[in-house]
Every structure is written in structure tokens, then in C-alpha cells.
Amino acid sequence: MPDFSSLLPFGWSDSWSALLPENTLPARVIRHDGATLLIATSDGPLSIRTPARPGLAPTVGDWLAVEEASRSAVAVLPRASLLRRHGAHIGARDQSLAANVDIVLITCGLDRPVKPGRLDRSIALAVDAGATPMIVLTKAASAHPPDLDQLAAQHPGVAIVVTSALEGIGIDALRDALVGSTAVLLGESGAGKSTLTNALLGRDEAYTGDVRGDAKGRHTTTSRQLHVLDGGGVIIDTPGIRAVGLWTDPDAVDEAFSDIGAIAENCRFRDCRHDTEPGCAVRGAIDDGSLSVDRHAAWRRLRREAASAELRASPREQRRRGKTFSRAAKLGQARKRGF
């Protein structure tokens, strides 16, 4: 039997071995460079051409089945999870961020205000992916100390870790939490993701850059890349994301707000909209203070956004939008011609 023990640090296990087609070799995608993939094989890193086959679209973190003779990827092994987001602009498609992720490290730099809405969206994306969200606050020595009690109340059930890579604050605790897992860093540019990656690795492997005076980053990380942690586990560094667009359904939002779901089970009516219906346990929780108005408003806002994204993704809606665009284009051409 082939020896794939050198892939164990990358997360290889018997469960993946059972999915590997016969007469192929396993490899994990380390980096996606457009036309090429950098993959980890049992013989070391290898650069191969990105597969052009329909339905074969690997992303960082994927496990591939590679043909031994041609050294080309012939299949993507079934994913345990997929972190993806919707583009922030109208008409944008979903973007795969990382595959087979166990933990999503939602990274926020304390050199700028922490945005609860952005955290809510990121948590919903993590839950939709089948991963565990964790809020990581970086740059703890900055001028914006967080109110951890308030942040915990806004995002119940989500672990919060405060770190400072330069001072070594929280790094050991975070590294211990990642042992045996695949983690991905998710956050805006300049949040300190690459600096945190280097601190966890104990070496400068991820490129870092300065932050502008307005605390906005310069997108020094240009591609997603997987790194192996010496203590066990892997971490995927990602470019900064300016806007977090939901690519999920209302059920995933409900799972991310499971505290509200638990309260809603006590509503008098199963189809309660938690608005003005009699016997609404959610409204009762708001009235007695056990559920904050802000938490309820965030849940409703994300549910509407998820429902809208789900509608936009439906084939019927896409056909309707295509016809609308076509009519508008024809009308614009007619006006140019003076008709």
C-alpha cells in the first residue's frame, strides 16, 4: 500500500483515503495561481496546471486525486465543507474561499471599530460552510480596546480570542485551539491576518505590509495560501475582503442565530413571524430584556438578505434578470439610433 504519511501534517487521514479513487495519488491544494495550482503531494510540493474540465474547480484546501503518470488532477474529493461568499456587486457569482475548513477565524483589527454587522455575516458564512466560527481580535495593544462582554452578548456561543502578534498575546492559546484542524482567516485588508499567520507559524512565511493612516489595508496578500503549523493543523491566509456578501439561505442564518431559534420554539404559532402575533416568545424575550433589540434586528436583516440571495440564485430569477437586461440593452440601442 502506498505510503502517504508525509501528507499527515496537511490533514490527510483514513477518512480521506477511503474517498480516493483507485490508481490515483492524493494531493492538497496549497495555493491557486489562476492557471496553475501549487499542491502538496507525498513527494513534496508540485505545481500543476489548473484543470479545465467542467465541474472540476478546485480551491485552496481541496483534496485532489492526481493521475500518477500525467501528474494532472482528475477529481476533487468530496468536500467536508466549503466556505464561500457572494460578490458584493449585483450580478456577481459566488466565490469559493476555502474547502475542508473546520474553523473560520473571523479576524478584526482593534485599530479600527469592530463592526457587529460584518461579524454577523461572517458567522453566518462559517455556519453555512459547516465550520465553527471564532472571533479573533488582533492588535490588542491598539487604541480601541473592545468591550468583550458586549461583544459576547452580541454573538452568543462564539468563542472570542484577543491577540497581539507583536507582543505574543493570545498566540499560544490560539495555536492550541487549531491543533488537528484546518482553519481559515477571514477579514478585511489590514486586519493583521498575515502577521497573525506568521506569529502562529513562528516564522515569516506570509507576506505582510504597512497599514494606511486610516487603518485600511493595502491588500498585501494577493492569493489564498495554506500553511502547516508545527504543532499540528493548517491555516489558510486569505486576501482582505472589503464586503461580506451572503451566499446562504435563511436556514443557515437561523442556525447562526440559534439562541433566537431556541426562543422561537416557545411561540404559540409554528409559523410565527415574530412581529405582532399573539403569544410570540421572541417578542416576549425582547420585552423582558433577555433578547436584545439589536440582536433581533440583525437576525431579521440577515434573513432578508439571505432570502434575497437565494432568490437571485434561482434559475427562474436569473432568466428573468437576463430578459430584463436584454430588453434594456435593446431599448438603449434604439434610443442611440433615434427611434
SERO-4910 file (N, C-alpha, C, O; in steps of 0.05 Angstrom, whole numbers):
BEGIN
 pado doro    nc1    nc2    nc3   cac1   cac2   cac3    cc1    cc2    cc3    oc1    oc2    oc3
  Met    A     17    -24      0      0      0      0     18     25      0     37     26     15
  Pro    A     12     45    -17     29     69    -18     30     83      9     11     82     25
  Asp    A     52     96     14     56    110     39     51    140     35     65    153     21
  Phe    A     29    149     48     22    177     45     26    192     72     14    213     77
  Ser    A     43    181     89     46    192    116     57    221    115     53    236    134
  Ser    A     72    228     94     82    255     92     60    276     89     65    300     92
  Leu    A     36    267     83     13    285     80     -3    288    106    -21    304    107
  Leu    A      5    273    126    -10    275    152    -10    304    163    -30    313    173
  Pro    A     13    319    162     12    346    172     -7    364    157    -16    385    167
  Phe    A    -14    357    132    -33    372    116    -62    365    121    -80    376    109
  Gly    A    -66    345    139    -93    337    146   -102    311    134   -126    304    136
  Trp    A    -84    296    120    -92    270    109    -99    251    131    -87    250    152
  Ser    A   -120    234    126   -129    215    145   -142    192    131   -145    192    107
  Asp    A   -150    171    147   -163    148    135   -189    155    122   -197    142    102
  Ser    A   -203    175    133   -229    183    121   -225    193     93   -242    189     75
  Trp    A   -203    208     88   -197    217     60   -188    194     43   -194    193     19
  Ser    A   -172    176     55   -162    153     40   -185    136     28   -182    125      6
  Ala    A   -207    134     43   -230    118     34   -243    131     10   -257    117     -5
  Leu    A   -239    157      5   -252    170    -17   -234    172    -42   -243    180    -63
  Leu    A   -209    163    -39   -190    166    -61   -195    145    -83   -195    121    -76
  Pro    A   -200    152   -108   -203    132   -129   -179    115   -133   -156    123   -127
  Glu    A   -183     91   -143   -160     73   -147   -141     84   -168   -149     98   -186
  Asn    A   -116     77   -165    -95     84   -184    -91    114   -186    -82    124   -207
  Thr    A    -97    129   -164    -91    157   -163    -76    164   -138    -76    148   -119
  Leu    A    -64    187   -137    -49    196   -114    -63    220   -102    -75    236   -116
  Pro    A    -62    223    -75    -75    246    -62    -57    270    -63    -32    268    -63
  Ala    A    -69    294    -63    -54    319    -61    -73    340    -50    -97    340    -56
  Arg    A    -62    359    -35    -79    380    -25    -71    407    -37    -47    412    -41
  Val    A    -91    423    -45    -85    449    -57    -74    468    -37    -88    474    -17
  Ile    A    -50    477    -41    -37    497    -23    -43    525    -32    -48    543    -16
  Arg    A    -42    530    -59    -46    557    -69    -58    555    -97    -51    537   -113
  His    A    -75    573   -104    -88    575   -131    -77    599   -144    -82    622   -135
  Asp    A    -62    595   -166    -50    618   -180    -62    622   -207    -49    630   -226
  Gly    A    -88    617   -210   -101    621   -235    -98    598   -253   -113    578   -252
  Ala    A    -78    599   -271    -73    578   -290    -59    554   -278    -59    532   -289
  Thr    A    -48    557   -254    -33    535   -241    -42    532   -212    -53    550   -200
  Leu    A    -37    508   -202    -42    501   -174    -16    492   -161     -1    477   -174
  Leu    A    -11    502   -137     11    491   -121     -2    470   -103    -19    477    -86
  Ile    A      7    445   -105     -5    424    -89     16    410    -72     39    409    -79
  Ala    A      7    399    -49     24    382    -32     19    353    -39     -3    344    -37
  Thr    A     40    339    -47     39    311    -53     56    295    -34     71    307    -18
  Ser    A     55    269    -35     72    253    -17    101    256    -24    118    249     -7
  Asp    A    107    266    -48    135    270    -56    144    299    -52    166    306    -60
  Gly    A    126    316    -41    133    344    -38    115    362    -54     97    353    -68
  Pro    A    120    389    -52    103    407    -67    107    405    -97    128    398   -107
  Leu    A     85    409   -112     85    406   -141     67    427   -153     45    432   -143
  Ser    A     76    439   -175     60    458   -190     48    444   -214     62    432   -230
  Ile    A     21    445   -217      7    432   -239    -12    453   -252    -18    473   -240
  Arg    A    -21    446   -276    -40    464   -289    -67    460   -276    -75    438   -268
  Thr    A    -82    483   -274   -109    482   -263   -127    466   -282   -127    472   -306
  Pro    A   -141    446   -272   -159    430   -290   -179    448   -305   -190    467   -293
  Ala    A   -183    442   -330   -202    457   -346   -228    441   -351   -245    450   -367
  Arg    A   -231    419   -337   -255    402   -341   -280    415   -328   -277    427   -307
  Pro    A   -303    413   -341   -327    423   -329   -333    409   -302   -330    384   -300
  Gly    A   -341    424   -282   -347    412   -256   -323    406   -239   -326    397   -217
  Leu    A   -299    412   -249   -275    407   -234   -261    434   -229   -245    443   -244
  Ala    A   -269    446   -206   -260    473   -200   -248    473   -172   -262    481   -153
  Pro    A   -224    464   -168   -212    462   -141   -206    490   -130   -201    509   -144
  Thr    A   -207    491   -103   -199    515    -89   -179    507    -67   -175    484    -62
  Val    A   -168    527    -54   -148    522    -33   -161    505    -11   -183    511     -2
  Gly    A   -147    484     -2   -157    466     18   -169    441      7   -174    422     22
  Asp    A   -175    440    -19   -186    416    -31   -166    394    -31   -142    398    -33
  Trp    A   -176    369    -29   -160    345    -34   -166    336    -62   -189    333    -70
  Leu    A   -145    330    -77   -147    322   -105   -138    293   -108   -122    283    -93
  Ala    A   -150    281   -129   -140    255   -139   -123    261   -163   -133    272   -183
  Val    A    -98    254   -162    -79    261   -183    -70    235   -198    -63    216   -185
  Glu    A    -71    236   -224    -61    214   -240    -31    212   -239    -17    232   -244
  Glu    A    -21    189   -232      8    187   -227     25    192   -251     45    206   -250
  Ala    A     17    182   -274     33    184   -299     34    213   -309     56    224   -314
  Ser    A     11    226   -311      9    253   -323     13    275   -302     17    298   -309
  Arg    A     10    268   -276     12    287   -255    -10    309   -258     -5    333   -253
  Ser    A    -33    301   -268    -55    320   -271    -78    312   -253    -82    289   -247
  Ala    A    -93    332   -244   -116    327   -226   -139    316   -242   -147    327   -262
  Val    A   -150    294   -233   -172    281   -247   -198    283   -231   -220    278   -242
  Ala    A   -197    290   -205   -221    292   -189   -215    309   -164   -193    310   -154
  Val    A   -236    322   -154   -235    335   -128   -250    317   -108   -274    310   -113
  Leu    A   -237    308    -87   -251    290    -68   -274    305    -55   -273    329    -51
  Pro    A   -296    291    -49   -319    303    -37   -312    320    -13   -297    312      5
  Arg    A   -322    345    -13   -314    364      8   -328    360     34   -352    353     35
  Ala    A   -314    363     56   -327    363     82   -340    389     88   -359    390    104
  Ser    A   -330    411     76   -341    437     80   -331    455     58   -311    450     45
  Leu    A   -345    477     53   -337    497     33   -345    524     42   -369    530     45
  Leu    A   -326    541     47   -331    569     54   -332    585     29   -314    586     13
  Arg    A   -355    599     25   -359    615      1   -374    640      8   -387    642     29
  Arg    A   -372    660     -9   -386    685     -5   -398    694    -31   -389    685    -53
  His    A   -417    712    -30   -428    724    -54   -414    750    -59   -408    764    -40
  Gly    A   -409    756    -83   -396    781    -90   -413    804    -81   -438    802    -79
  Ala    A   -400    827    -75   -414    849    -63   -431    864    -84   -448    881    -77
  His    A   -426    859   -110   -439    874   -131   -461    858   -144   -461    834   -143
  Ile    A   -481    872   -155   -503    859   -168   -493    842   -192   -477    851   -208
  Gly    A   -503    818   -193   -496    800   -215   -471    784   -210   -463    767   -225
  Ala    A   -457    789   -187   -433    774   -181   -440    746   -173   -461    740   -161
  Arg    A   -422    727   -180   -426    699   -173   -414    693   -146   -399    709   -135
  Asp    A   -420    669   -136   -408    661   -111   -378    656   -115   -369    649   -137
  Gln    A   -363    661    -94   -334    657    -95   -326    637    -73   -331    641    -50
  Ser    A   -313    615    -82   -303    596    -63   -278    606    -50   -260    614    -63
  Leu    A   -278    607    -23   -255    618     -8   -236    596      2   -212    599      0
  Ala    A   -247    574     12   -231    552     22   -248    528     26   -272    530     33
  Ala    A   -236    504     22   -251    479     25   -240    463     48   -217    466     57
  Asn    A   -257    445     59   -250    427     80   -239    442    105   -219    435    116
  Val    A   -254    463    112   -247    480    134   -262    472    159   -286    467    158
  Asp    A   -248    470    182   -261    464    207   -268    489    223   -288    490    237
  Ile    A   -250    509    222   -253    533    238   -249    558    220   -231    559    204
  Val    A   -267    577    223   -265    603    209   -257    623    229   -272    630    248
  Leu    A   -233    634    226   -222    655    245   -230    682    234   -218    692    215
  Ile    A   -252    694    245   -262    719    236   -245    741    249   -247    747    272
  Thr    A   -227    752    233   -205    769    243   -213    799    241   -220    809    220
  Cys    A   -211    813    264   -217    841    266   -194    856    279   -186    848    302
  Gly    A   -184    876    266   -162    892    278   -174    913    297   -193    926    291
  Leu    A   -162    915    321   -172    934    341   -161    962    336   -165    980    353
  Asp    A   -148    966    313   -140    993    306   -163   1007    291   -159   1029    280
  Arg    A   -186    995    290   -210   1006    277   -234    995    293   -232    976    308
  Pro    A   -257   1008    289   -281    998    303   -289    970    294   -287    963    271
  Val    A   -297    953    313   -308    926    307   -336    929    297   -353    942    311
  Lys    A   -343    918    274   -369    922    262   -386    897    267   -381    876    255
  Pro    A   -407    899    284   -423    876    290   -437    864    266   -439    839    263
  Gly    A   -446    881    247   -459    871    223   -440    853    206   -449    833    195
  Arg    A   -415    862    204   -396    846    189   -391    819    203   -388    799    190
  Leu    A   -390    820    229   -386    795    245   -409    776    241   -406    752    237
  Asp    A   -434    787    241   -458    771    237   -456    757    210   -462    733    209
  Arg    A   -449    771    189   -448    759    162   -426    737    161   -430    716    150
  Ser    A   -403    743    173   -381    724    172   -388    699    188   -382    676    180
  Ile    A   -402    702    211   -410    679    227   -430    662    211   -429    637    211
  Ala    A   -449    675    197   -468    661    180   -454    645    158   -462    623    152
  Leu    A   -434    657    146   -419    643    125   -405    618    136   -405    597    123
  Ala    A   -393    621    160   -379    599    172   -399    576    178   -393    553    173
  Val    A   -422    583    189   -442    563    196   -452    549    171   -455    525    170
  Asp    A   -457    565    150   -466    554    124   -445    535    113   -453    515    100
  Ala    A   -420    540    117   -399    523    107   -396    497    122   -384    478    113
  Gly    A   -408    496    146   -405    472    163   -381    474    181   -370    454    190
  Ala    A   -371    499    185   -348    503    202   -355    518    227   -377    529    230
  Thr    A   -337    519    246   -341    532    271   -330    561    270   -306    564    264
  Pro    A   -346    581    275   -335    609    275   -321    615    301   -329    606    322
  Met    A   -300    631    298   -286    641    322   -277    669    316   -265    675    295
  Ile    A   -283    688    334   -275    716    330   -248    720    341   -242    714    365
  Val    A   -230    730    325   -202    735    333   -197    765    331   -197    776    309
  Leu    A   -193    778    354   -187    806    354   -157    810    355   -143    800    373
  Thr    A   -146    823    335   -117    828    332   -110    856    341   -127    873    346
  Lys    A    -84    860    344    -73    887    351    -84    896    377    -94    919    380
  Ala    A    -82    879    397    -93    885    424    -80    909    437    -92    920    456
  Ala    A    -57    916    428    -43    939    440    -52    966    427    -40    987    433
  Ser    A    -72    965    410    -81    990    396    -98   1007    415   -101   1002    438
  Ala    A   -108   1029    403   -123   1049    419   -152   1043    421   -167   1060    432
  His    A   -162   1020    412   -190   1014    413   -195    988    428   -202    968    416
  Pro    A   -193    988    455   -198    964    470   -227    956    467   -245    973    469
  Pro    A   -233    931    464   -261    923    459   -276    918    486   -263    913    506
  Asp    A   -302    920    484   -319    913    506   -326    884    502   -345    877    487
  Leu    A   -310    866    514   -314    837    509   -341    827    518   -352    809    505
  Asp    A   -351    837    540   -377    828    550   -399    835    530   -417    819    524
  Gln    A   -397    860    519   -417    868    499   -415    852    474   -435    843    462
  Leu    A   -390    847    465   -386    831    441   -396    803    444   -408    791    426
  Ala    A   -391    791    468   -401    764    473   -431    763    474   -443    743    465
  Ala    A   -444    784    484   -473    785    485   -484    788    457   -506    777    451
  Gln    A   -470    802    439   -479    806    411   -476    780    395   -491    776    376
  His    A   -457    763    403   -452    739    387   -449    715    406   -428    704    409
  Pro    A   -472    707    419   -471    686    439   -462    659    426   -470    652    404
  Gly    A   -446    644    442   -437    618    433   -413    618    415   -403    597    408
  Val    A   -403    642    408   -379    644    390   -355    651    408   -355    671    422
  Ala    A   -334    635    406   -310    640    422   -297    665    412   -296    671    388
  Ile    A   -285    681    430   -271    705    424   -243    704    435   -239    698    459
  Val    A   -223    708    418   -195    707    427   -183    735    421   -185    745    398
  Val    A   -170    746    441   -156    772    437   -126    766    433   -114    752    449
  Thr    A   -115    777    412    -87    772    406    -72    797    399    -83    818    392
  Ser    A    -46    795    402    -27    816    392     -2    800    383     13    790    399
  Ala    A      2    799    357     24    784    346     51    795    355     69    780    360
  Leu    A     53    821    356     79    833    363     86    828    392    110    825    399
  Glu    A     66    828    410     72    823    439     68    793    446     74    786    469
  Gly    A     58    777    428     54    749    433     30    743    450     27    721    461
  Ile    A     11    762    452    -13    759    468    -32    740    454    -39    744    431
  Gly    A    -41    719    468    -62    701    457    -52    682    435    -68    666    426
  Ile    A    -27    683    427    -18    667    405    -17    637    412    -26    620    397
  Asp    A     -6    631    435     -4    603    444    -32    591    447    -37    568    439
  Ala    A    -51    606    459    -78    595    463    -91    590    437   -105    570    433
  Leu    A    -87    608    417   -100    605    391    -87    581    377   -101    565    364
  Arg    A    -61    579    378    -47    556    365    -57    530    376    -61    510    362
  Asp    A    -61    528    403    -71    504    415    -99    497    405   -106    473    402
  Ala    A   -115    517    400   -143    513    391   -144    502    363   -164    492    354
  Leu    A   -122    505    348   -122    498    319   -110    470    314   -110    461    292
  Val    A    -99    457    335    -86    432    332   -105    411    319   -128    408    329
  Gly    A    -96    399    298   -112    378    285   -135    389    267   -151    373    258
  Ser    A   -135    415    263   -157    427    247   -146    442    223   -122    449    221
  Thr    A   -164    448    204   -158    466    182   -173    492    189   -198    492    191
  Ala    A   -159    514    191   -171    539    198   -166    559    175   -145    557    161
  Val    A   -184    577    171   -181    598    150   -185    625    163   -203    628    180
  Leu    A   -169    644    155   -171    671    165   -190    687    147   -186    687    122
  Leu    A   -210    700    158   -229    716    143   -231    744    155   -237    746    179
  Gly    A   -226    764    139   -227    791    150   -219    811    129   -209    804    107
  Glu    A   -223    837    135   -217    858    116   -187    862    114   -172    854    132
  Ser    A   -178    875     93   -150    881     90   -139    899    112   -152    918    120
  Gly    A   -115    892    122   -104    908    143   -111    898    171   -103    910    191
  Ala    A   -127    877    173   -135    867    199   -113    851    213   -116    844    236
  Gly    A    -91    846    199    -69    832    212    -69    802    208    -57    788    223
  Lys    A    -82    793    186    -84    764    182    -57    751    176    -50    731    188
  Ser    A    -41    764    158    -15    753    151      5    754    175     20    736    179
  Thr    A      4    776    190     21    779    214     13    758    234     31    746    247
  Leu    A    -12    753    237    -21    732    256    -12    704    246     -4    687    262
  Thr    A    -14    700    219     -5    674    208     24    670    215     32    648    223
  Asn    A     41    690    211     69    687    217     74    682    246     92    666    253
  Ala    A     59    695    263     62    690    292     55    662    300     68    649    316
  Leu    A     34    651    287     26    623    293     46    603    282     51    582    294
  Leu    A     58    610    259     78    593    247    105    594    261    120    575    261
  Gly    A    110    617    274    136    621    287    158    628    267    182    626    273
  Arg    A    150    637    243    169    645    222    154    663    202    130    663    200
  Asp    A    170    679    188    158    697    168    155    682    142    173    680    126
  Glu    A    130    673    137    124    658    113    103    672     97    102    669     72
  Ala    A     85    687    110     64    702     96     73    731     94     83    743    113
  Tyr    A     69    742     70     78    770     65     60    789     79     36    787     78
  Thr    A     72    809     92     57    830    106     64    857     96     85    860     83
  Gly    A     47    876    101     52    904     92     42    924    112     29    916    132
  Asp    A     49    949    108     40    970    126     11    976    122     -1    971    101
  Val    A     -2    987    143    -29    996    142    -30   1026    138    -14   1041    150
  Arg    A    -48   1036    122    -50   1065    117    -59   1079    142    -67   1067    161
  Gly    A    -56   1106    141    -63   1122    164    -92   1120    172    -99   1125    195
  Asp    A   -110   1113    153   -139   1110    160   -145   1082    169   -169   1075    171
  Ala    A   -125   1066    175   -128   1038    186   -138   1019    165   -145    996    171
  Lys    A   -138   1027    139   -146   1009    118   -121    996    106   -100   1008    103
  Gly    A   -124    970    100   -101    955     90    -95    960     60   -110    974     46
  Arg    A    -73    949     51    -64    953     24    -66    927      7    -54    926    -15
  His    A    -80    907     17    -82    881      3    -55    869     -4    -50    862    -27
  Thr    A    -38    867     16    -11    855     11    -13    826      5      4    815     -9
  Thr    A    -33    812     16    -38    784      9    -55    783    -16    -78    794    -16
  Thr    A    -45    771    -37    -59    772    -63    -72    745    -70    -88    744    -89
  Ser    A    -66    724    -55    -78    698    -61    -81    682    -35    -66    687    -15
  Arg    A    -99    664    -35   -103    647    -11    -81    625    -11    -74    614    -32
  Gln    A    -70    620     13    -48    601     15    -50    585     41    -56    596     62
  Leu    A    -45    559     39    -46    541     61    -19    538     73      1    534     59
  His    A    -17    539    100      8    536    115      5    514    136    -16    512    148
  Val    A     26    499    140     25    478    160     37    488    187     58    500    187
  Leu    A     22    485    208     31    493    235     48    471    247     41    448    246
  Asp    A     70    479    259     88    459    271     75    442    292     81    419    295
  Gly    A     57    454    308     44    439    330     21    422    321      9    408    337
  Gly    A     15    422    295     -8    407    284    -29    425    274    -35    445    286
  Gly    A    -41    417    252    -62    434    240    -51    451    217    -27    453    214
  Val    A    -69    462    202    -61    480    180    -78    505    182    -99    506    193
  Ile    A    -67    527    170    -81    552    170    -80    564    142    -59    562    128
  Ile    A   -102    575    132   -103    587    105   -106    617    108   -125    627    120
  Asp    A    -86    631     98    -86    660     98   -100    669     72    -98    656     51
  Thr    A   -116    691     74   -132    700     51   -128    730     47   -122    744     66
  Pro    A   -133    739     23   -133    768     18   -156    781     33   -176    768     40
  Gly    A   -153    807     38   -175    821     52   -200    823     36   -199    825     11
  Ile    A   -223    823     49   -249    825     37   -262    851     46   -266    855     69
  Arg    A   -268    868     26   -280    894     33   -309    891     43   -317    904     61
  Ala    A   -323    873     29   -352    869     36   -357    840     38   -348    824     21
  Val    A   -373    832     58   -380    804     61   -409    800     50   -428    808     63
  Gly    A   -411    788     27   -437    783     15   -446    755     22   -431    736     18
  Leu    A   -471    752     31   -481    726     39   -487    709     15   -498    718     -5
  Trp    A   -478    684     16   -486    664     -4   -496    640     12   -482    620     15
  Thr    A   -519    643     23   -530    623     41   -561    625     40   -571    641     25
  Asp    A   -574    609     56   -604    610     57   -612    618     85   -596    618    104
  Pro    A   -638    625     88   -647    634    114   -643    613    136   -639    620    160
  Asp    A   -644    587    129   -640    566    150   -612    568    162   -608    564    186
  Ala    A   -592    575    145   -564    578    156   -562    602    174   -548    601    194
  Val    A   -577    623    167   -578    646    185   -590    639    212   -581    647    233
  Asp    A   -612    623    211   -625    615    235   -606    598    253   -606    600    277
  Glu    A   -589    582    240   -570    566    255   -549    583    268   -540    578    290
  Ala    A   -541    604    253   -521    623    265   -533    638    288   -519    647    306
  Phe    A   -560    642    288   -574    656    310   -590    635    325   -614    639    329
  Ser    A   -577    614    333   -591    591    346   -605    599    372   -624    587    380
  Asp    A   -595    620    385   -607    629    410   -635    639    405   -653    635    421
  Ile    A   -639    653    382   -666    662    375   -684    639    367   -707    638    374
  Gly    A   -672    620    353   -687    596    346   -697    581    370   -720    570    370
  Ala    A   -681    579    391   -689    565    415   -712    580    428   -731    567    439
  Ile    A   -712    606    428   -734    622    440   -759    618    423   -781    615    434
  Ala    A   -756    618    396   -779    616    378   -794    590    381   -817    588    374
  Glu    A   -781    569    391   -795    544    395   -818    546    414   -836    529    415
  Asn    A   -818    567    431   -839    571    450   -862    589    441   -880    596    456
  Cys    A   -860    598    415   -881    614    404   -907    598    402   -907    574    399
  Arg    A   -930    612    405   -956    599    404   -961    586    377   -971    564    375
  Phe    A   -953    600    355   -958    590    328   -932    582    315   -911    595    317
  Arg    A   -933    559    301   -909    548    288   -899    567    266   -875    568    260
  Asp    A   -918    581    252   -910    599    230   -908    628    240   -911    646    224
  Cys    A   -902    631    265   -900    658    276   -878    674    262   -856    664    258
  Arg    A   -884    699    255   -865    716    241   -850    734    261   -833    750    254
  His    A   -856    731    287   -843    746    308   -846    776    304   -827    792    307
  Asp    A   -870    783    297   -876    812    292   -897    821    312   -891    833    333
  Thr    A   -923    817    304   -944    826    322   -963    803    330   -984    807    342
  Glu    A   -955    778    324   -971    755    330   -974    751    361   -955    756    376
  Pro    A   -998    743    370  -1002    738    399   -986    713    407   -983    694    392
  Gly    A   -976    714    431   -961    691    441   -934    687    429   -923    665    429
  Cys    A   -922    709    418   -895    707    406   -874    708    428   -872    727    442
  Ala    A   -859    686    431   -839    684    452   -815    702    446   -802    712    464
  Val    A   -810    707    420   -788    725    413   -793    753    421   -776    767    433
  Arg    A   -818    763    415   -825    790    424   -825    791    455   -818    812    466
  Gly    A   -834    770    467   -834    769    497   -806    771    508   -801    784    528
  Ala    A   -787    758    495   -759    759    504   -747    787    501   -731    796    517
  Ile    A   -755    800    479   -746    828    475   -758    846    497   -744    863    509
  Asp    A   -784    842    503   -797    858    524   -785    854    551   -782    874    567
  Asp    A   -777    830    558   -766    825    585   -735    829    586   -723    826    607
  Gly    A   -723    835    563   -695    842    563   -676    818    559   -652    822    559
  Ser    A   -687    794    557   -670    771    553   -659    768    525   -640    753    520
  Leu    A   -671    783    506   -662    784    478   -659    813    471   -679    828    473
  Ser    A   -636    822    462   -632    850    455   -645    857    429   -648    841    411
  Val    A   -654    882    428   -666    892    403   -647    891    380   -654    884    358
  Asp    A   -621    897    385   -601    896    364   -597    868    353   -594    864    329
  Arg    A   -596    849    371   -593    821    362   -616    812    345   -612    799    324
  His    A   -640    819    353   -664    812    337   -664    826    310   -671    814    290
  Ala    A   -656    852    310   -655    867    285   -635    855    266   -639    854    242
  Ala    A   -612    847    277   -591    835    260   -600    809    248   -595    803    224
  Trp    A   -614    793    263   -625    767    253   -645    772    230   -643    759    210
  Arg    A   -663    791    234   -683    796    213   -670    808    188   -677    801    166
  Arg    A   -650    825    192   -636    837    169   -622    816    153   -624    816    128
  Leu    A   -607    797    166   -593    777    151   -612    757    139   -605    746    118
  Arg    A   -634    751    152   -654    733    140   -665    744    113   -667    730     94
  Arg    A   -670    770    113   -680    783     89   -658    782     67   -664    777     44
  Glu    A   -633    788     75   -611    787     56   -607    759     45   -602    756     21
  Ala    A   -609    739     62   -605    711     53   -628    703     34   -623    689     14
  Ala    A   -652    711     41   -675    704     24   -672    717     -4   -678    705    -24
  Ser    A   -662    742     -4   -657    756    -29   -636    742    -46   -638    739    -70
  Ala    A   -614    733    -32   -592    719    -46   -602    693    -57   -594    685    -79
  Glu    A   -619    679    -42   -630    653    -51   -647    657    -75   -646    641    -94
  Leu    A   -663    679    -76   -680    684    -99   -663    691   -124   -669    682   -146
  Arg    A   -642    707   -120   -625    715   -142   -611    691   -154   -606    690   -178
  Ala    A   -606    671   -138   -591    647   -147   -609    627   -162   -599    609   -175
  Ser    A   -635    630   -160   -653    611   -172   -652    614   -203   -650    637   -213
  Pro    A   -654    592   -218   -653    594   -247   -675    611   -258   -670    626   -278
  Arg    A   -699    610   -247   -721    626   -257   -715    656   -255   -720    671   -273
  Glu    A   -704    664   -232   -698    692   -227   -675    701   -246   -675    723   -256
  Gln    A   -655    684   -250   -633    691   -268   -643    694   -297   -634    712   -311
  Arg    A   -662    677   -305   -674    681   -332   -689    707   -334   -687    721   -354
  Arg    A   -704    714   -313   -719    738   -313   -701    763   -314   -706    781   -329
  Arg    A   -679    762   -299   -660    784   -299   -646    786   -327   -641    808   -336
  Gly    A   -641    763   -339   -628    763   -365   -646    776   -386   -637    791   -403
  Lys    A   -672    770   -385   -691    782   -404   -694    812   -399   -695    827   -418
  Thr    A   -694    820   -374   -696    848   -367   -672    863   -378   -675    885   -389
  Phe    A   -648    852   -374   -624    865   -384   -624    867   -414   -616    887   -426
  Ser    A   -633    845   -428   -634    845   -457   -653    866   -467   -646    880   -486
  Arg    A   -677    869   -455   -696    890   -464   -684    917   -460   -687    935   -477
  Ala    A   -671    922   -437   -659    948   -431   -637    954   -451   -634    977   -460
  Ala    A   -621    934   -459   -600    938   -478   -611    946   -506   -601    964   -519
  Lys    A   -632    932   -514   -644    937   -540   -657    965   -540   -655    980   -560
  Leu    A   -669    973   -518   -681   1000   -516   -659   1021   -517   -663   1042   -530
  Gly    A   -636   1016   -504   -614   1035   -505   -603   1038   -533   -597   1061   -541
  Gln    A   -601   1016   -548   -591   1018   -576   -611   1033   -593   -603   1048   -611
  Ala    A   -637   1028   -589   -657   1042   -605   -656   1072   -600   -659   1088   -619
  Arg    A   -652   1080   -575   -650   1109   -569   -626   1122   -582   -628   1144   -592
  Lys    A   -604   1107   -583   -580   1118   -597   -585   1123   -626   -574   1141   -638
  Arg    A   -602   1105   -638   -607   1107   -667   -629   1128   -673   -635   1134   -696
  Gly    A   -641   1139   -652   -661   1159   -655   -689   1149   -658   -707   1164   -666
  Phe    A   -693   1124   -652   -720   1112   -654   -737   1118   -629   -760   1110   -627
***
